[in-house]
Amino acid sequence: MGLFTKLFGKKNNSNDEVSKIAEMFEDNSNELYGLPEGYKPGEAADTSDEEKAKVARVLAQLDADIPAKARISLKPVREHTSVFDSKLGGIPYLPKGYEYPVVNTGEHFGKPLRFLAQLNFAKLPHIEGFPQSGILQFYAGCDGDDLIGMDFENGFNQNGFRVIYHGEIIEDERQLYSAKDMPSFDMDDCAFPFRGEFRLDASEPEMQPVIASDYHFDKAAVAAYNKVFGTQYDSVFGTADKNCIYHHDKDLCDLLYEMRSISGSAIGGYPYFTQDDPRGYGEEAGKCDILLFQLDSEGSGADEIMWGDCGVGNFFISAEDLVALDFTKVLYNWDCC
């Protein structure tokens, strides 16, 4: 039984919710799915039963206000891949004659983009709204690009990155790119998140509740708290002169955010950030309500995946554009500690 099932499965009464939270804190197995890497239940073991009960009530209200989203967790596995696999790096699926994507303008004009990842939807579990076939690819950055293709002024600018969808798949590998058709890259360039290639193993979809890094969370958490306890707080956090929950109920806030700090590589669900959610800044970014793909930092040594200093990369799209298979308005962001 995973954390999602324990805390956010069938609707139960408040006593059942409290029991679930108590079970989580007593669980010393590896079933604390989604909590921050290195988190131990003992770190919050001194939280009182009263606080656990209050958190359960706030979470129940929060999840009633904001629906859960289907999420497929992805696990990178170091091994040789085929051009048809869901994967990181290696040789992408590209028909011969297809122009390899390059930087279109600016300082790095003409340089080939690095192949980041691809998703073969025919071989992945299905989430409603996502394609059931075809291969979706992500390219990001080029030799000498420390920003890995990201435009801080315009996250939609597909100059230093590219998202490409292949709807009709050619099965004959003789008609596809091979290693000799690929551009060469500087393997000593340390900005790109990984070296070599990884297969992406996919979990079955799970329903993920809204998490603390999503830009909707703070406002929704305040509203849920006020509904449950009849208060009129303006924010969760703030300075001493602000009307915020944290100065009144620090333990609850700490526990609430700790429980809803869910990271990892994924398709769908709610996004994780080490900094801020860029969708909270601007109307167009706010329309990108679907997490198309998320690649988190993990591993070590030769198998390390690392965005800057333990960061995470995300690609977003609007539900309308995803249904239309229009990947020209994808929002790309990566951040780090």
Secondary structure in CASP SS format (residue, H / E / C, confidence):
PFRMAT SS
TARGET T0000
AUTHOR 0000-0000-0000
METHOD secondary structure of the structure
MODEL  1
M C 1.00
G C 1.00
L H 1.00
F H 1.00
T H 1.00
K H 1.00
L H 1.00
F H 1.00
G C 1.00
K C 1.00
K C 1.00
N C 1.00
N C 1.00
S H 1.00
N H 1.00
D H 1.00
E H 1.00
V H 1.00
S H 1.00
K H 1.00
I H 1.00
A H 1.00
E H 1.00
M H 1.00
F H 1.00
E H 1.00
D C 1.00
N C 1.00
S C 1.00
N C 1.00
E C 1.00
L C 1.00
Y C 1.00
G C 1.00
L C 1.00
P C 1.00
E C 1.00
G C 1.00
Y C 1.00
K C 1.00
P H 1.00
G H 1.00
E H 1.00
A H 1.00
A C 1.00
D C 1.00
T C 1.00
S C 1.00
D H 1.00
E H 1.00
E H 1.00
K H 1.00
A H 1.00
K H 1.00
V H 1.00
A H 1.00
R H 1.00
V H 1.00
L H 1.00
A H 1.00
Q H 1.00
L H 1.00
D H 1.00
A H 1.00
D H 1.00
I C 1.00
P C 1.00
A C 1.00
K E 1.00
A E 1.00
R E 1.00
I E 1.00
S E 1.00
L E 1.00
K E 1.00
P E 1.00
V E 1.00
R E 1.00
E C 1.00
H C 1.00
T C 1.00
S C 1.00
V C 1.00
F C 1.00
D C 1.00
S C 1.00
K E 1.00
L E 1.00
G C 1.00
G C 1.00
I C 1.00
P C 1.00
Y C 1.00
L C 1.00
P E 1.00
K C 1.00
G C 1.00
Y C 1.00
E C 1.00
Y C 1.00
P C 1.00
V E 1.00
V C 1.00
N C 1.00
T C 1.00
G C 1.00
E C 1.00
H C 1.00
F C 1.00
G C 1.00
K C 1.00
P E 1.00
L C 1.00
R C 1.00
F E 1.00
L E 1.00
A E 1.00
Q E 1.00
L E 1.00
N E 1.00
F H 1.00
A H 1.00
K H 1.00
L C 1.00
P C 1.00
H C 1.00
I C 1.00
E C 1.00
G C 1.00
F C 1.00
P C 1.00
Q C 1.00
S C 1.00
G C 1.00
I E 1.00
L E 1.00
Q E 1.00
F E 1.00
Y E 1.00
A E 1.00
G C 1.00
C C 1.00
D C 1.00
G C 1.00
D C 1.00
D C 1.00
L C 1.00
I C 1.00
G C 1.00
M C 1.00
D C 1.00
F C 1.00
E C 1.00
N C 1.00
G C 1.00
F C 1.00
N C 1.00
Q C 1.00
N C 1.00
G C 1.00
F E 1.00
R E 1.00
V E 1.00
I E 1.00
Y E 1.00
H E 1.00
G C 1.00
E C 1.00
I C 1.00
I C 1.00
E C 1.00
D C 1.00
E H 1.00
R H 1.00
Q H 1.00
L E 1.00
Y C 1.00
S C 1.00
A H 1.00
K H 1.00
D H 1.00
M C 1.00
P C 1.00
S C 1.00
F C 1.00
D C 1.00
M C 1.00
D C 1.00
D C 1.00
C C 1.00
A C 1.00
F C 1.00
P C 1.00
F C 1.00
R C 1.00
G C 1.00
E C 1.00
F E 1.00
R E 1.00
L E 1.00
D E 1.00
A E 1.00
S C 1.00
E C 1.00
P C 1.00
E E 1.00
M E 1.00
Q E 1.00
P C 1.00
V C 1.00
I C 1.00
A C 1.00
S C 1.00
D C 1.00
Y C 1.00
H C 1.00
F H 1.00
D H 1.00
K H 1.00
A H 1.00
A H 1.00
V H 1.00
A H 1.00
A H 1.00
Y H 1.00
N H 1.00
K H 1.00
V H 1.00
F H 1.00
G C 1.00
T C 1.00
Q C 1.00
Y C 1.00
D C 1.00
S E 1.00
V C 1.00
F C 1.00
G C 1.00
T C 1.00
A C 1.00
D C 1.00
K C 1.00
N C 1.00
C E 1.00
I C 1.00
Y C 1.00
H C 1.00
H C 1.00
D C 1.00
K H 1.00
D H 1.00
L H 1.00
C H 1.00
D H 1.00
L H 1.00
L H 1.00
Y H 1.00
E H 1.00
M H 1.00
R C 1.00
S C 1.00
I C 1.00
S C 1.00
G C 1.00
S E 1.00
A E 1.00
I E 1.00
G E 1.00
G C 1.00
Y C 1.00
P C 1.00
Y C 1.00
F C 1.00
T C 1.00
Q C 1.00
D C 1.00
D C 1.00
P H 1.00
R H 1.00
G H 1.00
Y C 1.00
G C 1.00
E H 1.00
E H 1.00
A H 1.00
G H 1.00
K C 1.00
C C 1.00
D C 1.00
I E 1.00
L E 1.00
L E 1.00
F E 1.00
Q E 1.00
L E 1.00
D E 1.00
S C 1.00
E E 1.00
G C 1.00
S C 1.00
G H 1.00
A H 1.00
D H 1.00
E C 1.00
I E 1.00
M C 1.00
W C 1.00
G C 1.00
D C 1.00
C C 1.00
G C 1.00
V E 1.00
G E 1.00
N E 1.00
F E 1.00
F E 1.00
I E 1.00
S C 1.00
A H 1.00
E H 1.00
D H 1.00
L H 1.00
V H 1.00
A C 1.00
L C 1.00
D C 1.00
F C 1.00
T C 1.00
K C 1.00
V C 1.00
L E 1.00
Y E 1.00
N E 1.00
W E 1.00
D E 1.00
C C 1.00
C C 1.00
END
